[in-house]
Amino acid sequence: MRQGPAGEEAMVLEAYERFQFRRDGRVLTVAIAAPGAVNAVDARLHAELATLFTDLQHDSHSDLIILTGEGKAFCAGGDYAWFEEQIRNPKSFRAIAYEARRIVTSLLDLEKPIICRLNGPAAGLGATIALLCDIIIADERAVIGDPHVKVGLVAGDGGAIIWPQLIGFARAKEYLLTGDLLTASEAARIGLINHAVPAAELDSKVAEVAAKVLGNPRWAVRWTKTVANQPLKALAAQMMDSSLAHELLSNMAADRAEAVRAMREKRAPRLTGE
């Protein structure tokens, strides 16, 4: 999207099928609205995430983005039907590597401040997107984690980049290697997110922080963020190709297929080490 009349920019945003947009002055709320109860990532949502943040950068009618989820979840990881298609046809997994890279790099490139309103569970790619936002404010009942390993995948879509930067390597590797989920309150305590508040206070806390950010000069805010993100952008450039290559390899392992079957059948996986 290029800067232009409000009608043209609205048409670009209206083309998105997996997001809903609400404006309040210079604040644009972007809500993940995928089919199903947990806003799981399917092929369409993945493709739209790869262009969303570039389009938000060029939206001339907003200065701050609030990213949240419709319903009771933020984004609870990948859709199992999509996983099974990737297992049956590894070429389909290979084909989305460019999108996966762009999701991370375009989110880090976004100059506008972006607040994550973490209204419910965030897992896998959903957690990565939440944690790559500038400020994360959660409903204290929400949970967050990166359970890629539980479905037989390398945490290659950005989790291995951002978790260690927020909570250190020892804690990050424990959560990435176990796939365990944290409560929002625990995540705030260890510094993974900024705030965990009661559900009734979530919107007021988001509005409070947004007002503080918007009360400062626009370009001072945007370019301070730009400078602060430079180390993360360097890490993404250094790590994403290798991360995605290893994730692609893990998608072709026998234990990957068994892990997904076990999840769908709600049983313990029968792993072979292959």
C-alpha positions in Angstrom: 0.0 0.0 0.0 1.2 3.5 -0.8 0.2 6.7 0.9 -2.8 8.2 -0.8 -6.5 9.1 -0.3 -8.2 7.4 2.7 -10.5 5.5 0.3 -7.6 3.8 -1.5 -5.9 2.8 1.7 -9.2 1.5 3.1 -9.6 -0.7 0.0 -6.2 -2.3 0.6 -7.1 -3.1 4.2 -10.5 -4.3 3.3 -8.9 -6.9 1.0 -7.6 -8.8 4.1 -9.7 -11.8 5.0 -8.1 -12.8 8.3 -8.0 -9.3 10.0 -10.5 -6.7 11.1 -9.6 -3.0 11.4 -10.9 -0.3 13.7 -9.8 3.3 13.8 -9.9 5.7 16.7 -8.3 8.9 15.7 -4.6 8.1 14.9 -4.8 4.7 16.5 -5.5 1.7 14.3 -6.6 -1.5 16.0 -5.8 -4.7 14.0 -7.5 -7.8 15.2 -6.6 -11.3 14.0 -9.9 -12.9 12.9 -9.2 -16.4 11.5 -11.8 -19.2 11.3 -12.2 -21.2 14.5 -12.0 -20.4 18.2 -8.2 -19.8 18.6 -7.3 -17.7 15.5 -5.0 -20.5 14.3 -2.6 -19.8 11.4 -3.6 -21.2 8.1 -2.2 -20.6 4.6 -4.3 -17.5 4.1 -3.4 -15.9 7.5 0.2 -16.7 6.9 0.2 -15.0 3.5 -1.6 -12.0 4.9 0.8 -11.6 7.8 3.6 -11.4 5.3 2.2 -8.2 3.8 0.3 -6.7 6.7 3.0 -4.8 8.5 4.2 -3.2 5.2 0.7 -2.0 4.5 0.4 -0.7 8.1 3.7 1.2 7.6 2.2 3.0 4.5 -1.2 3.7 6.2 -1.0 7.5 6.4 -3.9 7.8 8.8 -2.4 6.0 11.8 0.5 6.7 14.2 0.1 3.8 16.5 -1.0 0.2 16.0 -2.8 -2.1 18.5 -2.5 -5.7 17.5 -5.0 -8.1 19.2 -7.2 -11.1 18.5 -10.9 -11.4 17.9 -12.8 -13.6 20.4 -11.1 -15.3 23.3 -7.6 -16.0 21.7 -4.8 -13.9 20.3 -3.3 -16.6 18.0 -2.8 -20.1 19.3 -0.3 -21.4 16.7 -0.8 -23.4 13.5 -3.9 -25.0 12.1 -3.6 -28.8 12.2 -5.2 -29.3 8.8 -2.5 -27.0 7.4 0.1 -28.9 9.3 -1.0 -32.2 7.7 -1.0 -30.7 4.2 2.6 -29.6 4.8 3.6 -33.1 6.0 1.9 -34.7 2.9 3.5 -32.2 0.6 6.8 -30.8 1.9 6.9 -28.5 -1.2 4.1 -26.5 0.3 6.2 -25.9 3.4 9.2 -24.9 1.3 7.0 -22.5 -0.6 6.1 -20.4 2.4 9.7 -19.7 3.6 9.7 -16.3 1.9 6.4 -15.4 3.7 7.9 -16.6 7.1 10.9 -14.4 6.6 8.9 -11.4 5.7 6.6 -11.7 8.7 9.5 -11.3 11.0 11.5 -8.7 9.0 8.5 -6.5 8.1 7.3 -6.5 11.7 10.7 -5.3 12.8 10.9 -2.8 9.9 7.5 -1.2 11.0 8.4 2.3 12.2 5.1 3.0 14.0 4.9 1.8 17.6 2.9 -1.4 17.9 1.2 -2.5 21.1 0.2 -6.1 21.5 -3.1 -6.4 23.3 -2.8 -10.0 24.4 -6.4 -11.0 25.0 -5.9 -14.7 25.1 -3.6 -17.7 24.2 -0.6 -17.0 22.0 1.4 -19.9 20.8 4.0 -20.7 18.2 4.0 -18.0 15.5 1.3 -16.2 17.5 3.7 -15.9 20.4 6.5 -14.7 18.1 4.4 -12.0 16.6 3.2 -10.9 20.1 6.8 -10.8 21.4 8.1 -8.8 18.4 5.7 -6.0 19.2 7.1 -3.0 21.1 4.9 -3.3 24.2 3.0 -6.4 25.2 0.0 -5.9 27.6 -1.9 -9.1 28.5 -5.0 -10.3 30.2 -3.6 -12.0 33.2 -5.6 -15.2 32.3 -3.8 -15.5 28.9 -1.0 -18.0 28.3 1.9 -17.7 26.0 4.5 -20.1 24.7 6.4 -21.6 21.7 5.4 -25.3 21.5 7.0 -25.9 18.0 8.9 -28.9 19.4 5.7 -30.5 20.6 4.5 -30.7 17.0 7.9 -31.9 15.7 9.2 -28.6 14.4 12.2 -26.4 14.9 11.2 -23.0 16.4 12.3 -21.4 13.2 9.8 -18.6 12.6 11.4 -16.2 15.0 11.0 -17.7 18.4 14.7 -18.7 18.6 15.5 -15.0 17.9 13.3 -13.1 20.3 12.9 -15.3 23.4 16.6 -15.2 24.4 16.7 -11.4 23.9 13.8 -10.9 26.3 14.5 -13.4 29.1 18.1 -14.7 28.5 19.4 -17.9 27.0 18.9 -20.2 30.0 15.2 -19.5 30.5 14.5 -19.1 26.8 16.0 -22.5 25.9 14.1 -24.2 28.7 10.8 -22.9 27.3 11.7 -23.5 23.6 13.0 -27.0 24.3 10.1 -28.1 26.5 7.3 -26.2 24.6 5.8 -25.3 28.0 3.3 -22.4 28.2 3.5 -19.6 30.7 0.8 -17.7 32.3 0.7 -14.0 31.5 1.5 -13.1 35.1 4.6 -15.3 35.1 5.6 -13.9 31.7 5.4 -10.4 33.1 7.3 -11.4 36.2 10.3 -12.7 34.2 10.2 -9.8 31.7 8.9 -11.7 28.7 6.0 -9.2 28.4 5.4 -5.8 29.9 2.2 -6.0 31.8 -0.4 -8.6 32.9 -3.6 -7.1 34.2 -7.1 -8.3 35.1 -9.4 -8.7 32.1 -11.5 -5.8 33.1 -8.5 -3.5 33.1 -6.9 -4.7 29.8 -8.4 -2.0 27.5 -7.8 0.8 30.0 -4.2 -0.2 30.4 -3.7 -0.4 26.6 -5.3 3.0 26.2 -3.1 4.5 29.0 0.1 3.3 27.4 -1.0 4.3 23.9 -1.8 7.8 25.1 1.6 8.1 26.7 3.3 7.1 23.5 1.1 9.3 21.3 1.8 12.2 23.6 5.4 12.4 22.3 6.6 13.8 19.0 5.9 11.4 16.2 9.3 11.1 14.6 11.2 11.0 17.9 9.1 7.9 18.8 9.4 6.2 15.4 13.1 6.7 15.0 13.8 5.7 18.6 12.1 2.5 17.8 14.0 2.2 14.6 17.3 2.5 16.4 16.2 0.1 19.2 15.2 -2.5 16.7 18.6 -2.5 14.8 20.1 -5.4 16.9 17.0 -7.5 16.4 17.0 -6.8 12.6 20.7 -7.8 12.5 19.9 -11.1 14.4 17.0 -11.8 12.0 19.3 -11.3 9.0 21.8 -13.6 10.6 19.5 -16.3 11.8 16.3 -16.6 9.7 17.6 -18.5 6.7 19.2 -21.1 8.9 16.1 -21.2 11.2 13.8 -21.8 8.3 16.0 -24.4 6.7 16.1 -26.4 9.9 12.4 -26.0 10.3 11.9 -27.3 6.8 14.1 -30.4 7.5 12.2 -31.1 10.7 8.9 -31.0 8.8 10.1 -34.1 6.8 10.9 -36.2 9.9 8.8 -39.2 10.8 8.3 -37.9 14.4 6.8 -34.7 13.0 3.9 -36.6 11.5 3.4 -38.7 14.6 3.5 -35.6 16.9 0.7 -33.9 14.9 -1.4 -37.1 14.8 -1.0 -37.5 18.5 -2.0 -33.9 19.1 -5.1 -34.3 17.0 -6.0 -37.6 18.7 -5.2 -36.2 22.2 -2.8 -38.9 23.1 0.9 -39.2 24.0 3.1 -39.4 20.8 4.9 -42.7 20.0 8.2 -41.2 19.0 10.9 -43.2 17.3 13.7 -40.6 17.1 13.4 -40.4 13.3 
